[in-house]
Amino acid sequence: MNARKSLLLVLAAAILACGCTQASSRTDVASSAAGIQPALIGTTIPNVCVQTPDGKFHNLRAYLAQKPTVLVIYRGNWCVYCQKQLADLKRIQPDLMTLGYQIVAVSPDSPQELQKSIAGRNLDYVLLSDTHMDAAKTLGLAFYVDPETRREMERFGVSAVNLSAQPQWMLPVPAVFIVNTSGGVRWEYVNPDYRERVPTDVLLSAARSLAEK
């Protein structure tokens, strides 16, 4: 058995052990950010595997079951708009925690890149790796990167290795969901323009309103 097959068997065993599947139930990928069809309020977050910064596979739904969650889907540590968003989330984290929420942020970054994000920004909320884009695809957020965007990303030092395990480059449209412990989406903000992120006061207002119901 060659090294590649051995690695795939090890990964498959780890994925099965975490109680979910690597393949997503929804596999469509939009040709551009404008063409996505995101999950709607009332739908349920998929039961897919993600990786922790130490490389272990984990069931995303198991994280969400712990407490109501502000679930953030972002493009990666290389994206300056995502960097600002992660910092903004850290600033409002105490308010969200007081309301009973946790923050879980998911991106295509590798576990190693997540470690850099945590160390570089002193983050203490949960960051998870979706290198196979399973979470992004099942949430209807995945799209194929156009050549111009790919060239721009390469200038930031991003490669197919640390971006995604897929043969074609993909990214998620940034999104924020407020999710209950059953994985149900109660509120969302999705914008195909990656430069536009939900203002923190709007997010806090939504979280407060839902916490009171």
Sequence and secondary structure as in RCSB ss.txt:
>XXXX:A:sequence
MNARKSLLLVLAAAILACGCTQASSRTDVASSAAGIQPALIGTTIPNVCVQTPDGKFHNLRAYLAQKPTVLVIYR
GNWCVYCQKQLADLKRIQPDLMTLGYQIVAVSPDSPQELQKSIAGRNLDYVLLSDTHMDAAKTLGLAFYVDPETR
REMERFGVSAVNLSAQPQWMLPVPAVFIVNTSGGVRWEYVNPDYRERVPTDVLLSAARSLAEK
>XXXX:A:secstr
  HHHHHHHHHHHHHHHTTSBSS S    BSSGGG     TT B   BEEE TTS EEEHHHHHTTS EEEEE  
 TT HHHHHHHHHHHHHHHHHHHTT EEEEEES  HHHHHHHHHHHT  SEEEE TT HHHHHTT EEE  HHHH
HHHHHTT  HHHH SSSS EEE  EEEEE TT BEEEEEE SSTT    HHHHHHHHHHHHT 
